[in-house]
Amino acid sequence: MDELGILPLKRVELSLSKFNEVAIPHHLDLMRQHRANIIKYEERGEYGRVRAEQTNARRVSAQLRSLLSELEALRRRVRPEDLPKFDASTQRSRDLTLRAIMDYLGTVFK
C-alpha cells in the first residue's frame, strides 16, 4: 500500500466476496419478502400491515443504498489498473440492488 491508501485488488477481494455473497443477497432477499408481503396485505385490505411492511422495506432499501456507498468508497481505494476487474466483479450485485430498489418503488407508487 502506498502513502495514498491505494490498494491492489487482491487486498479487497475478501471484502468484495462478503458484499457479493453475503450482504447484498441477504438484503435483496429481505426486500423481496417485504415486497411480496406488501402486495399480499394490500390484496387483503390489511393497510396497517402494509404500512409496517413499507417501513421495513424502506429500512432495507436504506441499508442497500448504504452498502452501495460502502462499495463505492472501497472502489475509490483500489488501484486504477484494477478498477475494470473490480467493476466486473461487482456489476451484478450493483445491478440487482438497483433493480430491487426500483421494483420496490414500483410497488409503492403503482
N, C-alpha and C positions, 0 to 999 in steps of 0.2 A: 504494500500500500504506500502510495507516495504522500507527500505533505498535504495534498488537497483532499484526501479521503476518498480517492477514486479506487474502486475495487475491480479486480478481474471477475468475470462471470463465475468462475469456479468458486469464489468466496461467497456468492449469493445463491448458489444452487439449492442449498438446504432451505433457505427462506422461500425461494420460488416453489419448491416442492410442497412446502406447507401451505402456501397460498393456493396452488393449483389442485392439490389432492385432498386438503382438509378444510381450510377456512371457507373458500369460495363454495365448494359443493355443499357444505353444511348449511350455509346461509341461503343458498339457492333452494335447497330442499325446504327450509323453513318458509321461504317466500311462496313456494308452490303450495304448501299446505295452507297458509293463510289465504291465498287467493282462492283456493278451492272452497275453503270454509266461508269466505265472503259470499261467493256465488250460491252455495248451499243455503246459507242463512237468509239471503235475500229472497230466494225462491220460497222459503217457508214463512217469510214475513217477520223474522226474528231480528228486528232492527237494532236492538240493544247489543246483541251478539255480533251483528255486522260491524257496529262501531268499535267494539272491543277488538275484533279481528283487524279492522283497519288501523287501529292504533298500534297493534303488534306488528303489522306489516310495515307501517311507517318506520318503526324502530329497526326492523331488519333491513329495510331499504337504506336507512342512515348508516347502519353498520356496513353494508355492502359499499356504499359510497366512501366510507372511511377506509375500507380495505383497498379500494382503488386508489385512494390518495396515498396510502402507505406504499402501494406498489409503485406509484409514480415517484415518490420520494426515493425509494430504493433504486429505481431506474436512473435517477439523476446521479447516483453514486457509482454507476457502472462505467467502466472504460468505454470510450466512444467506439472502439473497434469491436466491442462485444454487444453493442446495442441491437444489431439485427438479430442475433441469437436470442437475446433477452426478449425482444418483442415477439419473435416467433414462438417462444415458449410460453408467453403469457396471453397471446392473442385470443385463444379460445376462451379462457376464463374471463377476460375483459368483455368479449362479445356476449357470452352467456349472462354475465352480470347485467350488462346494459339492457339486454333483451328482457330479462326478468323484471327489471325496474319498469321498463316501458309496458310490459304486459300487465303489471300491477296497476300502473297509471291508467291503462286502457280499461281495466275492470272498474276502477273507481269512478272514472269520468265518462262512462258509456252513456 
